[in-house]
């Protein structure tokens, strides 16, 4: 007689079980953010399909910030087809009390198999994320700082202001919560703020991998576009990368964010040809 399959919420008690499951999962979608999937345990909705103490599939989409519930994780076990439990787990998550406020539910699609699943279950294309890159040593006549701005290393006391700029600068699905801003700061190799007088007017967060830097976040206080805040932050970042003998800087941005694309291209970044879609659940 087949072992019955149970659909249930996962909690922090399941840490070891979920960690082992993810380590052997042949098919896994993981959202690109600052937290590994297991750190979402304890936040809901995080649902699993389990049979005889063995996890078969898992789906997590907790809200962070409030009103935005990214698909943070979907994974299935060896021998389990993704569609076997996706629809059941999605239904559990959508009906979870944690999503009673009906948040926006976006998802990246980093593989063809996951794209197929999203399109079959009510998700619609929203935009694409595109990649750009720039060699550190290349000089560009447009990469010049605004001498009225001062760039310095970010400090913990700056985080509340940085978070407020972040939330004002991006559309809702791309806004970072204060906790996400703190995590990005703690994991950054280079994090700086631009000041005008005593006011923080922009910031950037960059990670480093071997000989390349990745600009993970750049935000300018709304109303100050055209004051070279972004250019000044990029100029300072390039100088710091040269000091660290890094070779390249990469960036991701939305294909419909014309202001960002124009800025990056102007100062020497080129599209890599890499792109991946973003979908939003429409039901």
Secondary structure, DSSP 4 states (H G I P E B T S, - for coil): -PPPPEEEE--GGGHHHHHHHHHH-SEEEE--SSS-GGGGTTSSSEEEEEETTEEEEEEE---SSTTB----EEEE-TT--HHHHHHHHHHHHHHSGGGTT--B-EEE--SHHHHHHHHHTTEEEEEEEEEEEEETT---TT----TT-EEEE--GGGHHHHHHHHHHHS-GGGPPPHHHHHHHHHH-SEEEEEEETTEEEEEEEEEEETTEEEEEEEEE-TT-TTSSHHHHHHHHHHHHHHHTT--EEEEEEETT-HHHHHHHHHTT-EEEEEEEEEEEE--
